[in-house]
Amino acid sequence: MRQAVVKQQTTIGAVIGTAMFFITAMGLTAYFSFAAIQGDFGHFRRVQIEADEAALQVQLAQLYAEHAILENKTRRLSDDYLDLDLLDERARKVLGMARGDEIIIR
């Protein structure tokens, strides 16, 4: 009789141990799956970073275009190459100058 009670307790202990193992394994699997999808380095964060990268690439292209325009204007106003039309335009805009025979409309 005593041997049957000990065997029954061992069987219950084995069932509880196995259940705890599977519960722990499923919990860890759920945690790592969630982290792989929603975490800081997960799939959704990667998609967001790629979208941000595309937007920044567009902004970079716009800045390069603006830089080229400003570089062109700077070269046209330099001592080596002077564009009189651009100089006249800038003087009128910055200094508010006009010729005597012109009419200014605001």
Secondary structure, DSSP 4 states (H G I P E B T S, - for coil): -HHHHHHHHHHHHHHHHHHHHHHHHHHHHHHHHHHHHHSTTSHHHHHHHHHHHHHHHHHHHHHHHHHHHHHHHHHHBSSSSB-HHHHHHHHHHHH----TT-----
